[in-house]
Amino acid sequence: MLAFEYPSAGVSRRFAQEDSDLSQIATAVGANAKDRAHIADVSSEMLRDLIVTTLEDGKAEDIVTIDLQGKTAIADYMVICSGRSSRQVSALAEAVADELKAELGRLCKTEGKTQGDWVLIDTGDVVVHLFRPEVRDFYQLEKMWMTPPAQA
């Protein structure tokens, strides 16, 4: 495991990445051989924080983060939020995908962006669900994944 500093927008961030993936990430963001030592992957916590910040900047509503570690192997975190309209939900999904590509060189899978009712973004370590409020109320994913409160 290698650790590097990658200055982005005047801010120095610490990343860690396996050797074999380093050149692949560098190529994805257009880095030359000299800059490859600065490109690396981030922890799931840093990825989650970047996603939440991007959603907050886009005026997403009711952002909920669920820790999935120890519950499932599909991801470390799930982020659920709402947009006021189909257009805003699609725009939020695009903003998250663009930010991950620009900041980290990370491509993610997106489903449902054209309809804008429920958009799923799979970043690997973090799964993001963007809903219109009515659709979110109907499916109630938070109830399915959140830990129930302790009984006294």
Secondary structure as UniProt FT lines:
FT   STRAND          2..8
FT   TURN            9..10
FT   STRAND          11..17
FT   HELIX           19..28
FT   TURN            29..30
FT   TURN            33..34
FT   HELIX           35..38
FT   HELIX           44..57
FT   TURN            58..59
FT   STRAND          61..67
FT   TURN            69..71
FT   STRAND          77..82
FT   HELIX           86..104
FT   STRAND          109..111
FT   TURN            113..115
FT   STRAND          118..122
FT   STRAND          126..131
FT   HELIX           133..139
FT   HELIX           141..145
//
